[in-house]
């Protein structure tokens, strides 16, 4: 019986199906098994967060209405832009009760509750996030670490008082195609990042080093490096890693934004971190 690692996966902007994480889970599981060995079988406990379902119906209605009696050009690129902006705007914090920010974070809290039941209350947590999902994950853990007054009623009701659900065991954070640099403009001096690993991780797993790897493609107009934003990001982000995401039709243009989970260099780096964390908690 080995200690387990909790792995939460957040998709990016848009409306994928509820099976969006099937392929990346398969790839990570296979490569983790090869690198960690048979003794690590079942060590990773995955939980995807299908957060866009909260906005999907209204976004579809919006798309229909803006096309009503209108012939718009650049349909594919326009769809890509509208999906990203619609989700980003809908997610923004609001002062009204029952807001989308709280609804999305409630879903993250429920996901951590589910994963805690399977992985254990103090299991190290790895968060894999793409695009807007990286902003959502960052906001969620920032509220837990720094500004609990931001946490809404719905979210508070979902959080049980365990180390994992309190964000205390966050060990690894992987951001793919992240627009977090753009979000930093909301704050003076580009704001403060979350701490990775979490400040209290050493109380539960002093042997775990943790890491924050930020993957970006230079052709992806929504993704940017993070370390140079300010001194705090310089310290928090382990490494900005440039990759070439996508195939012949997408790797050279903005559509590379959707291809990070198909890039071997990205998968291998994340698996290396998971194997290292597993070895640290089972040495």
C-alpha positions, 0 to 999 in steps of 0.5 A, a space after each residue: 500500500 503506497 501513499 497516493 497523489 491527488 491530481 485535479 485537471 481543469 480544461 481551458 476556455 470553451 465548451 468541451 465534453 465531459 470526457 475532455 480529460 480522458 486522453 491526457 489521463 491515459 497518457 499520464 497514467 501510462 508514462 507514470 507507470 513506465 517511469 515509476 514501476 509496477 509498485 506505483 500502480 494506482 498511485 494517481 487519483 484523477 478528478 477532472 473539473 468540467 467547469 464550463 458546463 456552468 456557462 455552456 447554455 448561455 454561451 450557446 444562446 449568445 452565439 445564436 443571437 450574435 449570428 441572427 440576421 448577420 453574415 460574419 466572417 472568420 467563423 473559426 477564429 471568431 468562435 475561438 475568440 468568443 468562447 474565450 472571452 465569453 467564459 472569461 467575462 462570465 467568470 469574473 467576480 461579482 458583488 451579487 449573490 449566487 455569482 458565477 465566480 462562486 459557482 465555479 469555485 463551488 465545483 472545484 471545492 466539490 471536486 477536491 472533496 471527491 478526490 480527498 475521499 479516494 486519495 486521503 485527507 493529506 494527499 499531495 495535490 497536483 493541479 493540471 490546468 489549461 488556459 482560463 482553467 489556470 486562472 481559475 485554479 490560481 484564483 481558487 488557491 489564492 483565496 484559500 491562501 491569502 484572501 478568504 474573504 473572497 470565498 463565496 457562500 456556495 464554496 464555503 459550504 463545500 469545503 471540509 476542514 481537511 488539509 487537502 480541501 484547505 489547499 494545504 497539500 498543493 504540491 505541483 501546479 502545471 499551467 498550459 497556455 496560460 493567460 495569467 499574465 494578462 489577468 495580472 493587469 487587474 492588480 498593481 505591480 501585476 499582483 501576487 501569485 499563489 505559493 507553490 508548494 503551498 505554505 503549509 505543505 511542509 507540515 504534512 509532507 516536509 520531503 516534497 519539494 513541489 514545482 510550478 511549471 508554466 508551458 507556453 507556445 510562442 505562436 499562442 497569442 493567449 499564453 505568456 511566460 510568468 517569471 518576469 512579471 515581478 519578484 514574487 512570480 520570479 520566486 513562485 514559478 519554477 520555470 517557464 517552458 517554451 514548447 511547440 504545441 500542435 501539428 502541421 496545421 496548428 503549431 505555427 498559429 493561434 490554434 496551437 492554444 488547444 494542443 498542449 495536452 498532445 505535446 510529448 514534452 509537456 506530458 513528460 515534464 508533468 510525469 517527471 514531477 509526479 514520479 518525483 513527488 511519489 518517490 518523495 512521499 514513499 521513500 
